């Protein structure tokens, strides 16, 4: 194999593909990146058996071939050389020469036959959606994904397509985030995608123009965005019936300025630490929401004006759960809907129906 390509293009590809490379493994090949040079293109693949990222771009292929190179070493070499172009040449014994300007490396590669096969997600069940739509929906829900490996299904995002409605759901037992959008394509699937894969697709898609193609199968999902393909094994297990978890009757509504509440909770949170994780107590009365907390460090009180409908309400929350929801909402005003001091609080935008959030309250010691 012998290729010459643009260093910046190769560096970008390596940095993204490396995010699917195993950091520690008994199998040296999956700590590497598979390079395949053919038909005037170079394809790079990283795959750790759970997630894979692949990309292909044009380059000068003087001799076709393939090799696996250690991802960390290759990335460091390409990042450090200072010439605009870089060449990689490998012989049949996997001895590789990497040149850029006057800089030359001799490194040992791994035979590509030791590299695992990249699974196929199938192409019968596929849909295309705008990058911006995928990114927006992902941003609204990803914060609520669980990190508890005891409930593996909840460490991912439920993605469901049914009756021309695309839904993303995330939850961790203490908060729930749902985002639904009407779409103009048919098809159906119901799958749980690991949060890591969702984050990688989100980074690749960014806010660029274009579309993401989603290929869904029983065990895998594949996302194609521009030059990049992200493949992930799906999570198994039962996902909570989130619709039943959302209350339908409410006692009190409060229209809240998002930034004002965020800043008030952040001020109150200054006396909360990992060791002193006392709840933030909120009291709604006379169109005023008071925010207070007491720990061994002291106590603090703050308040903001709100639009109140219904009786007064006192309720406690984990400060981080409230802050995460406020930051993820990206809305100027929100409606907090309360069913009672021990019932989940529903948070929705004042205008539109971009998302539905639930946050479980915290019991006070005297409850």
Buried (B, 14 or more C-beta within 10 A) or exposed (E): BBBBBBBEBBBBBBEBBBBBBBEEEEBEBBBBBBBBBEEEBBBBBBBBEEBBBBBBBEBBBEEEBBBBBBBBBBBEBBEEBEEEBBBBBBEEEBEBBBBBEEEEBEBEBBEBEEBBEBBEBBEEBBBEBBBBBBBBBBBBBBBBBBEEEEBBBBBBBBBBBEEEEBBBBBBBEBBBBBBBBEBEEEBEBEBBBBBBBBBBBBBBBEEEEEBBBBBBBEEBBBBBBBBBBBBBBBBEEEBBEBEEEEBEEBBBBBBBBBEBBBBBBBBBBEBBEEEEEBBBBBBBBEEBBBBBBBBEEEEBEBBBEBEBBEEEBBBBBBBBBBBBBBEBBEBEBBBBBBBBBEBBBBBBBBEEEBBBBBBBBBEBEEE
